[in-house]
Every structure is written in structure tokens, then in C-alpha cells.
Amino acid sequence: QVQLVESGGGSVQAGTSLILSCVVSEYAYMRHCLGWFRQAPGKEREFIANIDGGGRTTYADSVKGRFTISKDNAKSTLYLQMNSLKHEDTAIYYCAARAGDICAVYETLYSYWGQGTQVTVS
């Protein structure tokens, strides 16, 4: 079973930074598309960013210029660097992997999900 485990969440003040990590098991099989999503209470899960097998990245407009997605293949780890955090960034953040060869921004196209890590911005 493919497993993804997020870490790095916490409570921070607006304008500060956090970095989230996601360790991905069976990384070699999930390398083609890795992404981050978030879900606030009472809201639908929202696409944040993804990175494909060639290192190309896609960002939601709400985080573009503030967040950076990256990966370290040697460590089988996905990262999300979050800068200039805003109150509206408060949510549970999930990492996800798509088994297919083409990356995507749609939640339904990702097969594997982490348990989530809480980010609270005050």
C-alpha cells in the first residue's frame, strides 16, 4: 500500500513562513505527479500546487508567488514552502500522489492521500 505522511504544520502569525514535508512510500512509482491540497472547516478541498516527473510546477492563484512546491527524490519527500502566510491559508493540508503519467489539478485524479497536517494562521 502506498503511504504518504505529512509533517510540519503548526500555528503561526500572519506574514511568517512554514515548510511542510511529505514522505512518500513506493516513491519511484508515484514520481510522475505529486501535489498539495488543503481543506478549511466547512469548505471543499482545494488544489494548492503540484509537481510532475519533469519538475514542472503548477500553482493555484491564491498561493502563486507565496508558496513553492519541490521534491527530493533521494529522500522520497515532497515539500511545500509557505511564505507570507495569511489567515485565509488556515486549513488542513494534504499531500497526494497520482499514479498516472500525466499530472493534474483535480482532486479526483489523485489516488493516494496523506492524513493531513493542520496549519493555523492568526
C-alpha positions as a printed Julia matrix, in Angstrom:
122×3 Matrix{Float64}:
   0.0    0.0     0.0
   1.3    3.44   -0.92
   1.54   5.7     2.12
   2.05   9.45    2.38
   2.85  11.1     5.72
   2.75  14.89    6.14
   4.54  16.86    8.83
   5.49  20.45    9.62
   2.12  22.03   10.35
   1.53  24.35   13.26
   0.2   27.69   14.46
   1.92  30.82   13.16
   1.31  34.52   12.8
   0.35  36.14    9.54
   3.33  37.15    7.45
   5.53  34.3     8.65
   6.57  31.05    6.99
   6.24  27.29    7.34
   7.54  24.34    5.38
   5.54  21.14    5.09
   7.05  17.77    4.28
   5.51  14.6     2.9
   7.35  11.28    2.9
   6.07   9.06    0.11
   6.4    5.27    0.17
   6.86   3.5    -3.16
   8.19   6.82   -4.37
   9.53   5.53   -7.68
   6.03   4.52   -8.71
   4.43   7.82   -7.64
   7.01  10.24   -9.02
   5.02  11.43  -12.03
   2.61  13.71  -10.17
   2.74  14.84   -6.55
   0.54  17.58   -5.15
  -0.69  19.56   -2.18
  -4.31  20.28   -1.33
  -5.97  21.97    1.62
  -9.37  21.96    3.28
 -10.74  24.54    5.7
 -13.67  23.75    8.03
 -16.93  23.83    6.11
 -15.12  24.2     2.8
 -14.36  21.88   -0.09
 -10.88  20.52   -0.58
  -8.83  22.93   -2.69
  -5.91  22.38   -5.04
  -2.75  24.22   -4.0
   0.16  23.04   -6.14
   1.65  20.06   -7.94
   4.92  18.98   -9.49
   5.32  16.49  -12.32
   8.04  14.0   -13.19
   9.99  16.6   -15.12
   9.9   19.11  -12.28
   7.28  21.36  -13.84
   5.04  23.04  -11.28
   1.5   24.39  -11.2
   0.04  26.68   -8.52
  -3.38  27.87   -7.56
  -3.8   31.61   -7.98
  -4.4   32.0    -4.26
  -0.85  30.88   -3.41
   1.11  31.8    -6.53
   4.19  33.81   -5.63
   3.99  32.82   -1.96
   4.2   29.01   -1.93
   6.82  26.8    -3.56
   6.45  23.07   -4.2
   9.56  20.94   -4.53
  10.74  17.36   -4.14
  13.85  15.45   -3.14
  13.96  12.14   -4.94
  16.8   10.79   -2.81
  14.7   11.31    0.32
  11.39  10.3    -1.27
   9.99  13.55    0.1
   7.7   16.28   -1.2
   7.84  19.8     0.26
   5.68  22.88    0.39
   7.42  26.1     1.38
   4.8   28.6     2.51
   5.76  32.26    2.81
   3.77  35.4     3.63
   1.07  33.33    5.25
  -2.41  34.8     5.53
  -5.35  33.99    7.79
  -7.16  32.51    4.82
  -4.37  29.92    4.48
  -5.67  28.25    7.65
  -6.64  24.68    6.75
  -5.66  21.06    6.95
  -3.03  20.45    4.29
  -2.82  17.14    2.46
  -0.18  15.73    0.16
  -1.34  13.47   -2.62
   0.04  11.29   -5.38
  -1.35  10.4    -8.78
  -0.35   7.07  -10.26
  -0.81   8.15  -13.87
   1.74   9.55  -16.28
   0.12  12.98  -16.6
  -0.1   15.49  -13.77
  -3.4   17.1   -12.84
  -5.06  19.73  -10.67
  -8.26  17.8    -9.95
  -8.69  16.07   -6.61
 -10.47  13.08   -8.14
  -7.43  12.19  -10.25
  -5.17  11.6    -7.24
  -5.19   8.07   -5.9
  -3.23   8.32   -2.66
  -3.51  10.78    0.21
  -1.75  11.63    3.42
  -3.53  12.03    6.75
  -3.25  15.81    6.74
  -1.43  18.35    8.87
  -3.07  21.42   10.42
  -1.86  24.91    9.56
  -3.34  27.77   11.57
  -2.53  31.4    10.75
  -3.61  34.08   13.21
